[in-house]
Amino acid sequence: MADLTRKEFYQLAHDCRDYALRLATHDQNSVDRLVCHEFNRFRERVAAYDQMKATAAAMKPARPVPRWLVIFITLAIWMVCVLIATLVLSNLLSAGLLLGLTTVLIFTVMMVPPRFYGTSVEAVEGRVLLVVEKMQAMMQAGEMEFSEAAFFQVRDVLREANAELRQQVYLNRVDARR
């Protein structure tokens, strides 16, 4: 563990803003493996600082399980069931029943929202927002002891990151209500 110096705090604030802007370019409801892996690295970086340890511990790691992987696994299971049904089961009724049930399984998997089995981009944004809010609280408490000019620069950067992340989460909530 290391102490968060002013220089590292300044750099982390800029990285949070840049990260927020990059996250805004992704589909909020989807699970993106690269975004999840990037967030897990970001979380480890935040956890390396003593002052941010509790915040990082409160955030769960992102689960990089996209829809295509779930569909691929489901189709592989379906293919095994088809082989079993055609080779082992001689009774036409039981073979048809097995194929029908596995087909229903495939369509059921298609209806499950991605955030159920993986971490959506929106959830990643919410977790980054927790880090930004913690940094803002540290700034307001005067823990970093910035000069006046540096304080206002970092404050503005954190406000930009906060506004961008809140906007994305809010827009996604408005879309979900429609």
C-alpha positions as CSV (number, residue, x, y, z in Angstrom):
1,M,0.0,0.0,0.0
2,A,1.1,3.5,-0.7
3,D,0.1,7.0,0.3
4,L,-1.7,9.0,-2.4
5,T,0.5,11.9,-3.1
6,R,-0.7,15.2,-4.7
7,K,0.9,14.3,-8.0
8,E,-0.7,10.9,-8.0
9,F,-4.1,12.4,-7.0
10,Y,-3.8,14.9,-9.8
11,Q,-3.0,12.2,-12.3
12,L,-5.8,9.9,-11.0
13,A,-8.3,12.7,-11.3
14,H,-7.3,13.2,-15.0
15,D,-7.4,9.5,-15.6
16,C,-10.9,9.3,-14.1
17,R,-12.1,12.1,-16.4
18,D,-10.6,10.5,-19.5
19,Y,-12.0,7.1,-18.4
20,A,-15.5,8.6,-18.0
21,L,-15.3,10.1,-21.5
22,R,-14.2,6.8,-23.0
23,L,-17.0,4.9,-21.2
24,A,-19.5,7.3,-22.7
25,T,-18.7,6.0,-26.2
26,H,-19.9,2.4,-25.4
27,D,-23.4,0.9,-25.3
28,Q,-24.5,1.3,-21.7
29,N,-26.5,-1.9,-21.5
30,S,-24.0,-4.2,-23.0
31,V,-21.2,-6.1,-21.4
32,D,-17.8,-5.3,-23.0
33,R,-15.0,-7.6,-22.1
34,L,-12.3,-5.0,-22.7
35,V,-14.1,-2.4,-20.6
36,C,-14.4,-4.9,-17.8
37,H,-10.7,-5.8,-17.9
38,E,-9.8,-2.2,-18.0
39,F,-12.0,-1.5,-15.0
40,N,-10.5,-4.4,-13.0
41,R,-7.0,-2.9,-13.7
42,F,-8.3,0.5,-12.6
43,R,-9.8,-0.9,-9.4
44,E,-6.4,-2.6,-8.6
45,R,-4.7,0.8,-9.2
46,V,-7.1,2.6,-6.9
47,A,-6.8,-0.2,-4.2
48,A,-3.0,0.4,-4.1
49,Y,-3.5,3.7,-2.3
50,D,-4.2,3.6,1.5
51,Q,-6.8,6.5,1.3
52,M,-8.8,4.7,-1.5
53,K,-8.5,1.2,-0.1
54,A,-12.0,1.2,1.4
55,T,-13.6,2.6,-1.7
56,A,-11.9,-0.1,-3.9
57,A,-13.0,-2.8,-1.5
58,A,-16.6,-1.7,-1.7
59,M,-16.5,-2.2,-5.5
60,K,-16.9,-5.7,-6.9
61,P,-14.6,-6.7,-9.8
62,A,-16.3,-6.5,-13.2
63,R,-17.5,-9.8,-14.7
64,P,-16.4,-9.9,-18.4
65,V,-19.0,-12.3,-19.6
66,P,-20.5,-11.0,-22.9
67,R,-23.7,-12.2,-24.5
68,W,-21.9,-13.9,-27.4
69,L,-20.0,-16.2,-24.9
70,V,-23.2,-17.2,-23.1
71,I,-24.9,-17.9,-26.5
72,F,-21.9,-19.9,-27.7
73,I,-21.9,-22.1,-24.5
74,T,-25.7,-22.5,-24.8
75,L,-25.4,-23.6,-28.5
76,A,-22.6,-26.0,-27.5
77,I,-24.9,-27.6,-24.9
78,W,-27.7,-27.7,-27.5
79,M,-25.4,-29.5,-30.0
80,V,-24.5,-32.1,-27.3
81,C,-28.2,-32.6,-26.6
82,V,-28.9,-33.0,-30.3
83,L,-26.2,-35.6,-30.6
84,I,-27.6,-37.4,-27.5
85,A,-31.1,-37.2,-28.9
86,T,-30.2,-38.6,-32.3
87,L,-27.7,-41.3,-31.2
88,V,-28.9,-42.5,-27.8
89,L,-32.6,-42.0,-27.7
90,S,-34.4,-44.2,-30.1
91,N,-37.8,-43.1,-29.0
92,L,-39.0,-40.3,-31.3
93,L,-41.1,-38.6,-28.6
94,S,-38.3,-38.3,-26.1
95,A,-35.9,-37.0,-28.8
96,G,-38.4,-34.4,-29.8
97,L,-39.0,-33.4,-26.2
98,L,-35.3,-33.0,-25.6
99,L,-34.8,-30.9,-28.7
100,G,-37.9,-28.8,-27.9
101,L,-36.7,-28.1,-24.4
102,T,-33.2,-27.1,-25.5
103,T,-34.6,-24.8,-28.2
104,V,-36.7,-23.1,-25.5
105,L,-33.5,-22.9,-23.4
106,I,-31.8,-21.0,-26.2
107,F,-34.6,-18.5,-26.6
108,T,-34.7,-18.1,-22.8
109,V,-31.0,-17.2,-22.7
110,M,-31.6,-14.6,-25.5
111,M,-34.2,-12.9,-23.3
112,V,-31.9,-12.6,-20.2
113,P,-30.4,-9.1,-19.9
114,P,-26.6,-9.0,-20.2
115,R,-26.2,-7.4,-16.8
116,F,-27.5,-10.6,-15.2
117,Y,-24.4,-12.6,-16.2
118,G,-21.8,-9.9,-16.7
119,T,-21.1,-6.3,-15.7
120,S,-22.6,-3.7,-18.0
121,V,-20.9,-0.5,-19.0
122,E,-23.4,1.4,-16.9
123,A,-22.4,-0.6,-13.8
124,V,-18.7,0.2,-14.5
125,E,-19.6,3.9,-14.8
126,G,-21.3,3.7,-11.4
127,R,-18.3,2.2,-9.8
128,V,-16.0,4.8,-11.4
129,L,-18.4,7.4,-10.1
130,L,-17.8,6.1,-6.5
131,V,-14.1,6.7,-6.9
132,V,-14.7,10.2,-8.3
133,E,-17.0,11.1,-5.4
134,K,-14.5,9.8,-2.9
135,M,-11.8,11.9,-4.5
136,Q,-14.1,15.0,-4.3
137,A,-14.8,14.3,-0.6
138,M,-11.0,14.1,0.0
139,M,-10.6,17.4,-1.8
140,Q,-13.3,19.2,0.2
141,A,-11.9,17.8,3.4
142,G,-8.5,19.3,2.5
143,E,-6.7,16.0,2.8
144,M,-4.5,16.7,-0.2
145,E,-3.3,20.2,0.8
146,F,-3.1,21.5,-2.8
147,S,-2.1,25.0,-3.7
148,E,-5.1,27.2,-4.6
149,A,-4.5,27.0,-8.4
150,A,-4.0,23.2,-8.3
151,F,-7.0,22.8,-6.1
152,F,-9.3,24.5,-8.6
153,Q,-7.8,22.6,-11.5
154,V,-8.3,19.2,-9.9
155,R,-11.8,20.3,-8.6
156,D,-12.8,21.2,-12.2
157,V,-11.5,17.9,-13.6
158,L,-13.3,15.9,-11.0
159,R,-16.5,17.9,-11.6
160,E,-16.2,17.1,-15.3
161,A,-15.8,13.4,-14.6
162,N,-18.7,13.4,-12.1
163,A,-21.0,15.3,-14.6
164,E,-20.1,12.9,-17.4
165,L,-20.6,9.8,-15.4
166,R,-23.9,11.0,-13.8
167,Q,-25.2,12.1,-17.2
168,Q,-24.5,8.6,-18.7
169,V,-26.1,6.8,-15.8
170,Y,-29.1,9.2,-15.8
171,L,-29.6,8.9,-19.6
172,N,-29.6,5.1,-19.3
173,R,-32.2,5.3,-16.5
174,V,-34.4,7.5,-18.7
175,D,-34.1,5.1,-21.6
176,A,-35.1,2.2,-19.4
177,R,-38.3,3.8,-18.3
178,R,-39.6,4.2,-21.9
